Amino acid sequence: MPQSWLQKLLPEITLKDPPIVSLKSELFDRKGLHLSMLRLDQIHENIPGNKLFKLIYFLQEAKKLPAKKILTFGGAYSNHLAATAFACSQLNIDSIGIVRGEKSHSPSPTIQFCEKHGMKLQFISREDFRNINEKSFLEKLGKIYGEHVLVNEGGFSTRGKEGVALIQQFFSDKNFSHICLPVGTATTFAGLVDANEKGNTILGFGVLKNMHDIAKRFRELKVSASKKYTFINDYHFGGYAKKNPELIAFMNQFYDENKITLDFVYTGKMMYGVYDLIRKNYFAKGSNILCIHTGGLQGNDSLRVGTLNY
């Protein structure tokens, strides 16, 4: 997908074409594999990765409203909230974030970023947050905040799926046997599976524990039942945003070899899983594998200084 297409849609934000770079490892050479990475993290410093694509059609709609306003949801470390706050600030759209949990006396870097870029934040209890998809709850928000474009948590929606489906145009002319990506809400996973016309094997790596509802999520997102995919949930490291020294050590080693920064919530777990599957001979010799870097690097700001060697 040419950059000019993105710029035409969002002329207020300067975006970069994400490169596809070759990855290096003695492991790949030994197994007879070729690995590449789509650097979606390089599209923009503040709205990197898949987050922009989930938002594209919502932003387009909000720009047309008399009261330009987007309301969405997330936690204190939500990449989605941060991306929404920045994108809205650049397009002169008011943004409202409903945040899971009470406000901390020491706000996370994400919350500080959202406030810096003008997002109006409302903190609610975790119990109330479980009701964010209930009609009565949404009606209450409508009375408080007036007319707005509603974006589900993480962009989970058919419109978000249609936005992330555009990502495949960055590699549709390449001959990749496998496309690998991390899976949170499954919106990006659904978008790429539904847009897959070349018969690539799409591998999704779950970053949450006990993600047993992928088929249900795909039905909600209206993914064609004829589409094939593989979902792997063995590399979540205990759950969302969970980590251990083994994952951190892998991320540091990956950086030493490739000079590419990973985050511990999404892409770091996916890449750890890919390497482990390679060691277990999951991929046939000669496979040409593309790994998608979905951004989310701001999550590393929560780590103690010195944890990562980048």
C-alpha positions, 0 to 999 in steps of 0.5 A: 500500500503506497504511503500516498494512499495513507497520506490522502486519508490522514493528511494531518499526520506525516507517516512513513512506509514500514520497511520489510527487513531480513532477520539474522540468526544462526538458528535460521541458517541451520534450519534452512529458513528465511525470516523477515519483519514488517516494521509497522513500529516505524510508521510513526513515533506516537501511533506505531504498529497496528493501532493506526489501522484499527483507528483509520475508519473511526477517525475518518467518520469523526472528522465528518461529525459536527461535534468531532469526538471519539470515545474509547476504552482501555487500561492504564498501559493501553497502547490503544488509548495512547494512539487514539489520544495522539491521532485525535490531537493531530486531527482536532478531534476531541478524545475521551478515554474511559480507563479501567481502575481507579486513578493512581497517585503515580500515573503510568507513562501512558496516562501521562501521554494521553493527558498531554495530548488532550484526552479527557480521562474518566477512571472507573472501577474494574467492576464497572469496566466489565459493563462497557459493552452493555447498552445501558452503560453506553447510553449513560456515556452518551448522556454525559459526553453527547454525540461521539464516535464509539471505538470498542476497547482495543478497536475490536470491531468490524470497522477496526478489522477492515482497517487492519486488513489494509496491512496485507497490502504492504506484503501482498506482492511478496512470496511469504509462506507464513505470516506471524503476528501477536494476538490481543483482541484478535482484531488484527488477526481477523483482518489479515485472515479475512484479507488473505487471498494468497493462501499464506499460513497465518499464525497468531500468537496469543498474548493473553492466557486461556484465549479459547474464544478465537472462533467466537471473536472471528464470528463477531468480526464477521470473518469468512468461515472459509478462511484458514488460520492457526492460533497458538497460545503457548507463549503468553508468559502467564497472561497479558503484560506478564513477563519473566527473565527468560523473555527479557533475556530473549528480547535483549539477545534479539536486539543484539543480533538484529538491532530491533527493539521489541516490547514485552507485551506483544511482539516480544512474545510472538518472536519468542514463540517463533524462535521456539517453534523453529527449534522444534522444527515446526516450519518446513525447510525453505519456509519464508516467514514474515513476522509483523512488528505491531508496535506497542514499544511504549509499554517498555517504559514501565520497566526498570531502567537497565532491564533492556539493553536498548 
